[in-house]
């Protein structure tokens, strides 16, 4: 599908009503207008940006390592919650839409920027309502997991369960779950982009256009195909993975949306509270990875010890079998020796019997010859 074509999957008309989906699966409280204003008072106002030439000039002077990468899920949420224009462009690239088709975009779960979050239970996915009718969940997945597909399916199903009491089934809002994977899953799949729907496995016919899961493996951007190159999604992937400002300079010059994204990132990370929350998320992810690695290493060690035990058991079993075999060999040898002795004894008895018979025959002949009558 070309980027400027309209995709009906994201344009189904349904009644305008926001369900309680976010409240059901996230403990992040929505931001009221009052709390939002007070919380944002010390942050830059992104509703009025300086001219692009000024933004590019400022960014061109940036050098060294980025304060935090956009794969930091807290920073990801903060940047795209704060700047709806770049969120719209990112979403258009993922969905292969012209951004003009995204007329409205609402973040259903905004966070209070700089406020401490629960590292273990807070869900930092972006829950969106697009054009008043399509529910979209975007997650930035940092840690490589074996179960990401099951989790994506669970989140998508929860989002699809969006009927209010008394509403009819045809009022269900279409749902798209988007997983941006910062690390290639351990199954080793090399696909950059995949769009998954329910379909008939025999003829491929789509069962419904109201439910889909999109997987983007950021590190596989070199495997991007023409639709993702045309939409610019491969460039977004490189932007997310960049470590230094030097890596970004060419992309920033090529795309004003990339420049505006990094301008937003730079200004947000100048706020100490936001930096602390980004650090907390990085630390949490490092701890998770370390715990996983420790578990893997412990499992490997347990497996090694179990293998040693099994090897010792196998050695003892083999030794026992060899001992049994040796005893059987000795028993058979003893039986053969006994049989040989019996044969030899029988042979001697036969020879003695034959000798006695010969002597008796000779004696009879002699008696007969002498005419002796017995």
C-alpha atoms as a printed R data frame, in Angstrom:
    type eleno elety resid chain resno       x        y      z
1   ATOM     1    CA   UNK     A     1   0.000    0.000  0.000
2   ATOM     2    CA   UNK     A     2   1.350    3.414 -0.908
3   ATOM     3    CA   UNK     A     3   1.637    5.980  1.819
4   ATOM     4    CA   UNK     A     4  -0.837    8.396  0.245
5   ATOM     5    CA   UNK     A     5  -3.558    5.782 -0.112
6   ATOM     6    CA   UNK     A     6  -6.360    5.548  2.417
7   ATOM     7    CA   UNK     A     7  -6.345    2.381  4.511
8   ATOM     8    CA   UNK     A     8  -9.906    1.365  5.416
9   ATOM     9    CA   UNK     A     9  -8.602   -0.692  8.327
10  ATOM    10    CA   UNK     A    10  -8.042    2.529 10.242
11  ATOM    11    CA   UNK     A    11 -11.131    4.361  9.005
12  ATOM    12    CA   UNK     A    12 -14.072    2.228 10.251
13  ATOM    13    CA   UNK     A    13 -16.891    4.472 11.475
14  ATOM    14    CA   UNK     A    14 -18.046    3.729 15.000
15  ATOM    15    CA   UNK     A    15 -19.742    5.850 17.666
16  ATOM    16    CA   UNK     A    16 -17.598    8.434 19.392
17  ATOM    17    CA   UNK     A    17 -17.030    7.210 22.906
18  ATOM    18    CA   UNK     A    18 -13.918    6.449 24.892
19  ATOM    19    CA   UNK     A    19 -14.214    3.173 26.821
20  ATOM    20    CA   UNK     A    20 -12.634    2.325 30.156
21  ATOM    21    CA   UNK     A    21  -9.911    0.181 28.520
22  ATOM    22    CA   UNK     A    22  -7.012    2.213 29.907
23  ATOM    23    CA   UNK     A    23  -8.470    2.220 33.407
24  ATOM    24    CA   UNK     A    24  -8.784   -1.555 33.276
25  ATOM    25    CA   UNK     A    25  -5.169   -2.354 32.433
26  ATOM    26    CA   UNK     A    26  -3.031    0.579 33.576
27  ATOM    27    CA   UNK     A    27  -2.423    2.181 36.928
28  ATOM    28    CA   UNK     A    28  -1.277    5.425 35.296
29  ATOM    29    CA   UNK     A    29  -3.844    8.054 36.174
30  ATOM    30    CA   UNK     A    30  -5.000   10.440 33.414
31  ATOM    31    CA   UNK     A    31  -3.711   13.971 33.738
32  ATOM    32    CA   UNK     A    32  -6.335   16.589 34.441
33  ATOM    33    CA   UNK     A    33  -6.030   19.992 32.804
34  ATOM    34    CA   UNK     A    34  -5.155   21.643 36.142
35  ATOM    35    CA   UNK     A    35  -2.505   19.116 37.189
36  ATOM    36    CA   UNK     A    36  -1.143   19.090 33.656
37  ATOM    37    CA   UNK     A    37  -0.702   22.838 33.645
38  ATOM    38    CA   UNK     A    38   1.015   22.922 37.034
39  ATOM    39    CA   UNK     A    39   3.260   19.993 36.195
40  ATOM    40    CA   UNK     A    40   4.257   21.376 32.818
41  ATOM    41    CA   UNK     A    41   4.896   24.927 34.022
42  ATOM    42    CA   UNK     A    42   8.657   24.335 34.234
43  ATOM    43    CA   UNK     A    43   8.881   22.544 30.881
44  ATOM    44    CA   UNK     A    44   9.258   24.033 27.386
45  ATOM    45    CA   UNK     A    45   6.070   24.868 25.504
46  ATOM    46    CA   UNK     A    46   6.104   22.683 22.380
47  ATOM    47    CA   UNK     A    47   2.901   24.160 20.990
48  ATOM    48    CA   UNK     A    48   4.964   27.062 19.658
49  ATOM    49    CA   UNK     A    49   8.311   25.964 18.266
50  ATOM    50    CA   UNK     A    50  11.022   28.231 16.884
51  ATOM    51    CA   UNK     A    51  11.603   28.251 13.108
52  ATOM    52    CA   UNK     A    52  12.999   25.019 11.737
53  ATOM    53    CA   UNK     A    53  16.204   26.790 10.721
54  ATOM    54    CA   UNK     A    54  16.786   27.705 14.371
55  ATOM    55    CA   UNK     A    55  16.017   24.137 15.509
56  ATOM    56    CA   UNK     A    56  18.483   22.724 12.971
57  ATOM    57    CA   UNK     A    57  21.114   25.243 13.987
58  ATOM    58    CA   UNK     A    58  20.750   24.290 17.665
59  ATOM    59    CA   UNK     A    59  20.847   20.558 16.974
60  ATOM    60    CA   UNK     A    60  23.843   20.850 14.640
61  ATOM    61    CA   UNK     A    61  25.893   22.023 17.607
62  ATOM    62    CA   UNK     A    62  25.055   18.961 19.707
63  ATOM    63    CA   UNK     A    63  27.899   16.477 20.138
64  ATOM    64    CA   UNK     A    64  28.610   13.286 22.028
65  ATOM    65    CA   UNK     A    65  26.422   10.638 23.575
66  ATOM    66    CA   UNK     A    66  22.662   11.170 23.795
67  ATOM    67    CA   UNK     A    67  21.457   11.699 27.374
68  ATOM    68    CA   UNK     A    68  19.019    8.821 26.840
69  ATOM    69    CA   UNK     A    69  17.952    6.884 23.774
70  ATOM    70    CA   UNK     A    70  14.378    6.918 22.561
71  ATOM    71    CA   UNK     A    71  14.214    3.213 23.363
72  ATOM    72    CA   UNK     A    72  13.962    4.290 27.011
73  ATOM    73    CA   UNK     A    73  10.230    3.627 27.416
74  ATOM    74    CA   UNK     A    74   9.700    6.543 29.810
75  ATOM    75    CA   UNK     A    75  11.382    8.996 27.422
76  ATOM    76    CA   UNK     A    76   9.524    7.465 24.468
77  ATOM    77    CA   UNK     A    77   6.210    8.095 26.215
78  ATOM    78    CA   UNK     A    78   7.251   11.585 27.321
79  ATOM    79    CA   UNK     A    79   8.442   12.756 23.880
80  ATOM    80    CA   UNK     A    80   5.449   11.516 21.901
81  ATOM    81    CA   UNK     A    81   2.916   12.481 24.562
82  ATOM    82    CA   UNK     A    82   4.373   15.979 24.597
83  ATOM    83    CA   UNK     A    83   4.672   16.527 20.857
84  ATOM    84    CA   UNK     A    84   1.571   15.293 19.043
85  ATOM    85    CA   UNK     A    85   2.892   16.426 15.660
86  ATOM    86    CA   UNK     A    86   5.810   13.987 15.700
87  ATOM    87    CA   UNK     A    87   3.583   11.281 17.207
88  ATOM    88    CA   UNK     A    88   1.261   11.715 14.226
89  ATOM    89    CA   UNK     A    89   4.159   11.346 11.776
90  ATOM    90    CA   UNK     A    90   5.501    8.260 13.540
91  ATOM    91    CA   UNK     A    91   2.075    6.635 13.551
92  ATOM    92    CA   UNK     A    92   1.571    7.453  9.874
93  ATOM    93    CA   UNK     A    93   4.898    5.791  9.047
94  ATOM    94    CA   UNK     A    94   3.991    2.648 11.006
95  ATOM    95    CA   UNK     A    95   0.491    2.388  9.510
96  ATOM    96    CA   UNK     A    96   1.624    3.328  5.971
97  ATOM    97    CA   UNK     A    97  -0.770    6.262  5.922
98  ATOM    98    CA   UNK     A    98  -0.439    9.803  4.734
99  ATOM    99    CA   UNK     A    99  -0.419   11.860  7.919
100 ATOM   100    CA   UNK     A   100  -3.339   13.924  6.573
101 ATOM   101    CA   UNK     A   101  -5.569   10.873  7.161
102 ATOM   102    CA   UNK     A   102  -4.903   11.143 10.899
103 ATOM   103    CA   UNK     A   103  -7.330   13.939 11.661
104 ATOM   104    CA   UNK     A   104  -7.395   13.559 15.445
105 ATOM   105    CA   UNK     A   105  -5.089   11.828 17.878
106 ATOM   106    CA   UNK     A   106  -5.706   11.580 21.615
107 ATOM   107    CA   UNK     A   107  -3.361   10.121 24.222
108 ATOM   108    CA   UNK     A   108  -5.628    8.222 26.604
109 ATOM   109    CA   UNK     A   109  -2.998    7.607 29.283
110 ATOM   110    CA   UNK     A   110  -0.813   10.705 29.669
111 ATOM   111    CA   UNK     A   111   1.676   10.632 32.516
112 ATOM   112    CA   UNK     A   112   2.682   13.461 34.845
113 ATOM   113    CA   UNK     A   113   6.112   14.257 33.484
114 ATOM   114    CA   UNK     A   114   8.761   14.175 36.175
115 ATOM   115    CA   UNK     A   115   6.496   12.513 38.724
116 ATOM   116    CA   UNK     A   116   7.867    9.308 40.225
117 ATOM   117    CA   UNK     A   117   6.296    6.210 38.723
118 ATOM   118    CA   UNK     A   118   6.039    2.661 39.990
119 ATOM   119    CA   UNK     A   119   8.857    0.909 38.153
120 ATOM   120    CA   UNK     A   120   7.280   -2.535 38.380
121 ATOM   121    CA   UNK     A   121   3.592   -1.941 37.697
122 ATOM   122    CA   UNK     A   122   3.411    1.245 35.634
123 ATOM   123    CA   UNK     A   123   2.545    0.608 31.989
124 ATOM   124    CA   UNK     A   124   4.355    3.093 29.753
125 ATOM   125    CA   UNK     A   125   2.748    2.044 26.492
126 ATOM   126    CA   UNK     A   126   0.998    4.829 24.600
127 ATOM   127    CA   UNK     A   127  -2.774    4.220 24.452
128 ATOM   128    CA   UNK     A   128  -4.218    6.301 21.630
129 ATOM   129    CA   UNK     A   129  -7.582    7.060 20.092
130 ATOM   130    CA   UNK     A   130  -7.222    7.934 16.407
131 ATOM   131    CA   UNK     A   131  -9.935    9.748 14.480
132 ATOM   132    CA   UNK     A   132 -12.374    9.098 17.333
133 ATOM   133    CA   UNK     A   133 -12.774    5.472 16.296
134 ATOM   134    CA   UNK     A   134  -9.551    3.405 16.282
135 ATOM   135    CA   UNK     A   135  -7.776    2.372 19.471
136 ATOM   136    CA   UNK     A   136  -4.015    2.018 19.164
137 ATOM   137    CA   UNK     A   137  -1.503    0.719 21.691
138 ATOM   138    CA   UNK     A   138   2.190    1.428 21.030
139 ATOM   139    CA   UNK     A   139   4.769   -0.252 23.246
140 ATOM   140    CA   UNK     A   140   8.519    0.227 23.254
141 ATOM   141    CA   UNK     A   141   9.847   -3.175 24.292
142 ATOM   142    CA   UNK     A   142  13.426   -2.922 25.556
143 ATOM   143    CA   UNK     A   143  14.103   -6.340 27.060
144 ATOM   144    CA   UNK     A   144  14.312   -9.304 24.705
145 ATOM   145    CA   UNK     A   145  11.694  -11.899 25.655
146 ATOM   146    CA   UNK     A   146  10.467  -15.214 24.324
147 ATOM   147    CA   UNK     A   147   6.828  -14.397 25.048
148 ATOM   148    CA   UNK     A   148   6.427  -10.995 23.365
149 ATOM   149    CA   UNK     A   149   3.934  -12.400 20.831
150 ATOM   150    CA   UNK     A   150   1.694  -13.772 23.585
151 ATOM   151    CA   UNK     A   151   1.837  -10.471 25.425
152 ATOM   152    CA   UNK     A   152   1.078   -8.451 22.278
153 ATOM   153    CA   UNK     A   153  -1.943  -10.675 21.652
154 ATOM   154    CA   UNK     A   154  -3.127  -10.231 25.236
155 ATOM   155    CA   UNK     A   155  -2.847   -6.430 25.063
156 ATOM   156    CA   UNK     A   156  -4.640   -6.319 21.714
157 ATOM   157    CA   UNK     A   157  -7.475   -8.491 23.010
158 ATOM   158    CA   UNK     A   158  -7.857   -6.319 26.092
159 ATOM   159    CA   UNK     A   159  -8.023   -3.234 23.909
160 ATOM   160    CA   UNK     A   160 -10.664   -4.819 21.682
161 ATOM   161    CA   UNK     A   161 -12.850   -5.469 24.709
162 ATOM   162    CA   UNK     A   162 -14.012   -1.837 24.631
163 ATOM   163    CA   UNK     A   163 -17.818   -1.990 24.730
164 ATOM   164    CA   UNK     A   164 -19.592    0.047 27.359
165 ATOM   165    CA   UNK     A   165 -22.617   -1.384 29.147
166 ATOM   166    CA   UNK     A   166 -25.594   -1.496 26.804
167 ATOM   167    CA   UNK     A   167 -23.621   -0.952 23.593
168 ATOM   168    CA   UNK     A   168 -24.023   -3.223 20.561
169 ATOM   169    CA   UNK     A   169 -21.278   -5.368 19.050
170 ATOM   170    CA   UNK     A   170 -21.111   -3.245 15.919
171 ATOM   171    CA   UNK     A   171 -19.993   -0.390 18.162
172 ATOM   172    CA   UNK     A   172 -16.700   -2.121 18.915
173 ATOM   173    CA   UNK     A   173 -13.789    0.117 17.976
174 ATOM   174    CA   UNK     A   174 -11.037   -1.271 15.720
175 ATOM   175    CA   UNK     A   175  -7.788   -2.038 17.564
176 ATOM   176    CA   UNK     A   176  -4.169   -1.996 16.442
177 ATOM   177    CA   UNK     A   177  -1.393   -3.119 18.784
178 ATOM   178    CA   UNK     A   178   2.099   -1.945 17.775
179 ATOM   179    CA   UNK     A   179   5.216   -3.495 19.316
180 ATOM   180    CA   UNK     A   180   8.491   -1.659 18.721
181 ATOM   181    CA   UNK     A   181  11.162   -4.184 19.705
182 ATOM   182    CA   UNK     A   182  14.493   -2.608 20.629
183 ATOM   183    CA   UNK     A   183  16.137   -6.037 20.786
184 ATOM   184    CA   UNK     A   184  15.602   -8.858 18.336
185 ATOM   185    CA   UNK     A   185  13.654  -11.658 20.054
186 ATOM   186    CA   UNK     A   186  15.598  -14.750 20.973
187 ATOM   187    CA   UNK     A   187  13.839  -16.796 18.295
188 ATOM   188    CA   UNK     A   188  16.217  -15.053 15.872
189 ATOM   189    CA   UNK     A   189  13.578  -13.819 13.416
190 ATOM   190    CA   UNK     A   190  15.093  -11.256 11.030
191 ATOM   191    CA   UNK     A   191  11.926   -9.592  9.758
192 ATOM   192    CA   UNK     A   192  11.786   -5.801 10.193
193 ATOM   193    CA   UNK     A   193   8.029   -5.307  9.847
194 ATOM   194    CA   UNK     A   194   5.063   -7.624 10.077
195 ATOM   195    CA   UNK     A   195   1.340   -6.872 10.095
196 ATOM   196    CA   UNK     A   196  -0.735   -9.704 11.545
197 ATOM   197    CA   UNK     A   197  -4.474  -10.241 11.168
198 ATOM   198    CA   UNK     A   198  -6.982  -13.010 11.859
199 ATOM   199    CA   UNK     A   199  -7.498  -14.889  8.626
200 ATOM   200    CA   UNK     A   200  -8.670  -18.164  7.105
201 ATOM   201    CA   UNK     A   201  -5.606  -20.419  6.982
202 ATOM   202    CA   UNK     A   202  -6.778  -22.055  3.735
203 ATOM   203    CA   UNK     A   203  -7.574  -19.141  1.461
204 ATOM   204    CA   UNK     A   204  -5.996  -16.264  3.402
205 ATOM   205    CA   UNK     A   205  -9.269  -14.329  3.591
206 ATOM   206    CA   UNK     A   206  -9.240  -11.753  6.396
207 ATOM   207    CA   UNK     A   207 -11.708  -12.671  9.138
208 ATOM   208    CA   UNK     A   208 -12.036   -9.102 10.409
209 ATOM   209    CA   UNK     A   209 -10.459   -5.757  9.608
210 ATOM   210    CA   UNK     A   210 -11.014   -4.519 13.153
211 ATOM   211    CA   UNK     A   211  -8.098   -6.267 14.834
212 ATOM   212    CA   UNK     A   212  -4.390   -6.285 14.061
213 ATOM   213    CA   UNK     A   213  -0.917   -6.605 15.584
214 ATOM   214    CA   UNK     A   214   2.101   -4.863 14.047
215 ATOM   215    CA   UNK     A   215   5.616   -5.940 15.042
216 ATOM   216    CA   UNK     A   216   8.606   -3.717 14.216
217 ATOM   217    CA   UNK     A   217  12.052   -5.098 15.043
218 ATOM   218    CA   UNK     A   218  14.101   -1.906 15.136
219 ATOM   219    CA   UNK     A   219  17.511   -3.572 14.817
220 ATOM   220    CA   UNK     A   220  16.418   -5.276 11.603
221 ATOM   221    CA   UNK     A   221  15.932   -1.940  9.783
222 ATOM   222    CA   UNK     A   222  18.442   -3.000  7.125
223 ATOM   223    CA   UNK     A   223  15.873   -5.643  6.132
224 ATOM   224    CA   UNK     A   224  13.158   -3.016  5.571
225 ATOM   225    CA   UNK     A   225  11.105   -3.582  2.438
226 ATOM   226    CA   UNK     A   226   9.837   -0.948  0.003
227 ATOM   227    CA   UNK     A   227   6.603   -0.004  1.871
228 ATOM   228    CA   UNK     A   228   8.556    0.722  5.074
229 ATOM   229    CA   UNK     A   229  11.281    2.587  3.181
230 ATOM   230    CA   UNK     A   230   8.650    4.657  1.366
231 ATOM   231    CA   UNK     A   231   6.914    5.501  4.645
232 ATOM   232    CA   UNK     A   232  10.227    6.388  6.314
233 ATOM   233    CA   UNK     A   233   9.804    3.798  9.071
234 ATOM   234    CA   UNK     A   234  13.357    2.536  8.558
235 ATOM   235    CA   UNK     A   235  14.645    6.040  9.346
236 ATOM   236    CA   UNK     A   236  12.532    6.175 12.509
237 ATOM   237    CA   UNK     A   237  14.105    2.856 13.548
238 ATOM   238    CA   UNK     A   238  17.607    4.271 13.120
239 ATOM   239    CA   UNK     A   239  16.565    7.358 15.079
240 ATOM   240    CA   UNK     A   240  15.345    5.212 17.988
241 ATOM   241    CA   UNK     A   241  18.585    3.210 18.073
242 ATOM   242    CA   UNK     A   242  21.022    6.129 17.755
243 ATOM   243    CA   UNK     A   243  23.521    6.516 20.602
244 ATOM   244    CA   UNK     A   244  25.162    9.812 19.649
245 ATOM   245    CA   UNK     A   245  24.215   13.164 18.189
246 ATOM   246    CA   UNK     A   246  26.711   12.582 15.399
247 ATOM   247    CA   UNK     A   247  24.664    9.590 14.185
248 ATOM   248    CA   UNK     A   248  21.589   11.809 13.950
249 ATOM   249    CA   UNK     A   249  22.940   14.801 12.052
250 ATOM   250    CA   UNK     A   250  22.141   13.568  8.530
251 ATOM   251    CA   UNK     A   251  18.691   12.269  9.493
252 ATOM   252    CA   UNK     A   252  17.871   15.548 11.199
253 ATOM   253    CA   UNK     A   253  18.791   17.457  8.042
254 ATOM   254    CA   UNK     A   254  16.676   15.151  5.851
255 ATOM   255    CA   UNK     A   255  13.475   15.263  7.925
256 ATOM   256    CA   UNK     A   256  11.988   18.126  9.887
257 ATOM   257    CA   UNK     A   257   9.985   15.577 11.893
258 ATOM   258    CA   UNK     A   258  13.157   13.830 12.964
259 ATOM   259    CA   UNK     A   259  14.619   17.203 13.896
260 ATOM   260    CA   UNK     A   260  11.541   18.158 15.874
261 ATOM   261    CA   UNK     A   261  11.581   14.804 17.680
262 ATOM   262    CA   UNK     A   262  15.180   15.240 18.790
263 ATOM   263    CA   UNK     A   263  14.556   18.881 19.693
264 ATOM   264    CA   UNK     A   264  11.746   17.665 21.950
265 ATOM   265    CA   UNK     A   265  14.000   14.980 23.431
266 ATOM   266    CA   UNK     A   266  16.803   17.421 24.098
267 ATOM   267    CA   UNK     A   267  14.565   19.960 25.820
268 ATOM   268    CA   UNK     A   268  12.745   17.360 27.926
269 ATOM   269    CA   UNK     A   269  15.976   15.772 29.147
270 ATOM   270    CA   UNK     A   270  17.221   19.153 30.322
271 ATOM   271    CA   UNK     A   271  14.632   18.774 33.106
272 ATOM   272    CA   UNK     A   272  16.237   17.082 36.111
273 ATOM   273    CA   UNK     A   273  13.090   15.247 37.221
274 ATOM   274    CA   UNK     A   274  12.598   13.753 33.780
275 ATOM   275    CA   UNK     A   275  16.255   12.696 33.654
276 ATOM   276    CA   UNK     A   276  15.823   10.975 37.016
277 ATOM   277    CA   UNK     A   277  12.804    9.056 35.751
278 ATOM   278    CA   UNK     A   278  14.692    8.049 32.592
279 ATOM   279    CA   UNK     A   279  17.576    6.876 34.756
280 ATOM   280    CA   UNK     A   280  15.166    4.918 36.953
281 ATOM   281    CA   UNK     A   281  13.721    3.160 33.907
282 ATOM   282    CA   UNK     A   282  17.174    2.358 32.536
283 ATOM   283    CA   UNK     A   283  18.200    0.995 35.928
284 ATOM   284    CA   UNK     A   284  15.031   -1.065 36.153
285 ATOM   285    CA   UNK     A   285  15.626   -2.567 32.705
286 ATOM   286    CA   UNK     A   286  19.281   -3.270 33.554
287 ATOM   287    CA   UNK     A   287  18.181   -4.964 36.770
288 ATOM   288    CA   UNK     A   288  15.659   -7.071 34.868
289 ATOM   289    CA   UNK     A   289  18.272   -8.057 32.313
290 ATOM   290    CA   UNK     A   290  20.772   -8.837 35.087
291 ATOM   291    CA   UNK     A   291  18.236  -10.951 36.950
292 ATOM   292    CA   UNK     A   292  17.426  -12.785 33.756
293 ATOM   293    CA   UNK     A   293  21.134  -13.269 33.033
294 ATOM   294    CA   UNK     A   294  21.719  -14.473 36.596
295 ATOM   295    CA   UNK     A   295  18.836  -16.887 36.224
296 ATOM   296    CA   UNK     A   296  20.234  -18.141 32.930
297 ATOM   297    CA   UNK     A   297  23.695  -18.578 34.424
298 ATOM   298    CA   UNK     A   298  22.250  -20.302 37.500
299 ATOM   299    CA   UNK     A   299  20.251  -22.554 35.216
300 ATOM   300    CA   UNK     A   300  23.350  -23.328 33.174
301 ATOM   301    CA   UNK     A   301  25.300  -24.143 36.349
302 ATOM   302    CA   UNK     A   302  22.482  -26.334 37.632
303 ATOM   303    CA   UNK     A   303  22.362  -28.026 34.281
304 ATOM   304    CA   UNK     A   304  26.143  -28.534 34.361
305 ATOM   305    CA   UNK     A   305  25.976  -30.046 37.848
306 ATOM   306    CA   UNK     A   306  23.036  -32.221 36.876
307 ATOM   307    CA   UNK     A   307  24.990  -33.322 33.809
308 ATOM   308    CA   UNK     A   308  27.939  -34.190 36.015
309 ATOM   309    CA   UNK     A   309  25.681  -36.228 38.305
310 ATOM   310    CA   UNK     A   310  24.113  -37.963 35.315
311 ATOM   311    CA   UNK     A   311  27.552  -38.604 33.828
312 ATOM   312    CA   UNK     A   312  28.766  -40.131 37.114
313 ATOM   313    CA   UNK     A   313  25.645  -42.276 37.293
314 ATOM   314    CA   UNK     A   314  26.188  -43.418 33.726
315 ATOM   315    CA   UNK     A   315  29.847  -44.201 34.522
316 ATOM   316    CA   UNK     A   316  28.844  -46.241 37.579
317 ATOM   317    CA   UNK     A   317  26.149  -48.030 35.571
318 ATOM   318    CA   UNK     A   318  28.673  -48.800 32.818
319 ATOM   319    CA   UNK     A   319  31.188  -50.038 35.409
320 ATOM   320    CA   UNK     A   320  28.511  -52.255 36.965
321 ATOM   321    CA   UNK     A   321  27.593  -53.629 33.547
322 ATOM   322    CA   UNK     A   322  31.255  -54.319 32.784
323 ATOM   323    CA   UNK     A   323  31.647  -56.097 36.167
324 ATOM   324    CA   UNK     A   324  28.538  -58.177 35.457
325 ATOM   325    CA   UNK     A   325  29.840  -58.989 32.011
326 ATOM   326    CA   UNK     A   326  33.198  -60.029 33.506
327 ATOM   327    CA   UNK     A   327  31.467  -62.267 36.045
328 ATOM   328    CA   UNK     A   328  29.410  -63.831 33.273
329 ATOM   329    CA   UNK     A   329  32.569  -64.362 31.226
330 ATOM   330    CA   UNK     A   330  34.320  -65.988 34.178
331 ATOM   331    CA   UNK     A   331  31.276  -68.167 34.885
332 ATOM   332    CA   UNK     A   332  31.134  -69.242 31.254
333 ATOM   333    CA   UNK     A   333  34.882  -69.904 31.316
334 ATOM   334    CA   UNK     A   334  34.494  -71.980 34.467
335 ATOM   335    CA   UNK     A   335  31.670  -73.930 32.864
336 ATOM   336    CA   UNK     A   336  33.810  -74.541 29.788
337 ATOM   337    CA   UNK     A   337  36.725  -75.708 31.994
338 ATOM   338    CA   UNK     A   338  34.395  -77.999 33.954
339 ATOM   339    CA   UNK     A   339  32.983  -79.411 30.735
340 ATOM   340    CA   UNK     A   340  36.522  -79.968 29.456
341 ATOM   341    CA   UNK     A   341  37.486  -81.805 32.646
342 ATOM   342    CA   UNK     A   342  34.400  -84.007 32.377
343 ATOM   343    CA   UNK     A   343  35.210  -84.737 28.726
344 ATOM   344    CA   UNK     A   344  38.795  -85.589 29.594
345 ATOM   345    CA   UNK     A   345  37.647  -87.865 32.441
346 ATOM   346    CA   UNK     A   346  35.160  -89.592 30.167
347 ATOM   347    CA   UNK     A   347  37.851  -90.058 27.580
348 ATOM   348    CA   UNK     A   348  40.181  -91.677 30.118
349 ATOM   349    CA   UNK     A   349  37.346  -93.955 31.272
350 ATOM   350    CA   UNK     A   350  36.697  -94.958 27.706
351 ATOM   351    CA   UNK     A   351  40.376  -95.659 27.102
352 ATOM   352    CA   UNK     A   352  40.605  -97.726 30.302
353 ATOM   353    CA   UNK     A   353  37.509  -99.677 29.261
354 ATOM   354    CA   UNK     A   354  38.964 -100.315 25.834
355 ATOM   355    CA   UNK     A   355  42.303 -101.440 27.360
356 ATOM   356    CA   UNK     A   356  40.518 -103.774 29.776
357 ATOM   357    CA   UNK     A   357  38.441 -105.160 26.938
358 ATOM   358    CA   UNK     A   358  41.612 -105.758 24.872
359 ATOM   359    CA   UNK     A   359  43.372 -107.527 27.770
360 ATOM   360    CA   UNK     A   360  40.294 -109.711 28.311
361 ATOM   361    CA   UNK     A   361  40.218 -110.629 24.627
362 ATOM   362    CA   UNK     A   362  43.921 -111.534 24.714
363 ATOM   363    CA   UNK     A   363  43.384 -113.690 27.814
364 ATOM   364    CA   UNK     A   364  40.516 -115.536 26.173
365 ATOM   365    CA   UNK     A   365  42.597 -116.168 23.075
366 ATOM   366    CA   UNK     A   366  45.448 -117.526 25.182
367 ATOM   367    CA   UNK     A   367  43.138 -119.848 27.094
368 ATOM   368    CA   UNK     A   368  41.618 -121.083 23.923
369 ATOM   369    CA   UNK     A   369  45.043 -121.649 22.455
370 ATOM   370    CA   UNK     A   370  46.182 -123.759 25.437
371 ATOM   371    CA   UNK     A   371  42.982 -125.693 25.555
372 ATOM   372    CA   UNK     A   372  42.396 -124.762 29.063
373 ATOM   373    CA   UNK     A   373  38.893 -125.380 30.167
374 ATOM   374    CA   UNK     A   374  37.559 -122.997 32.774
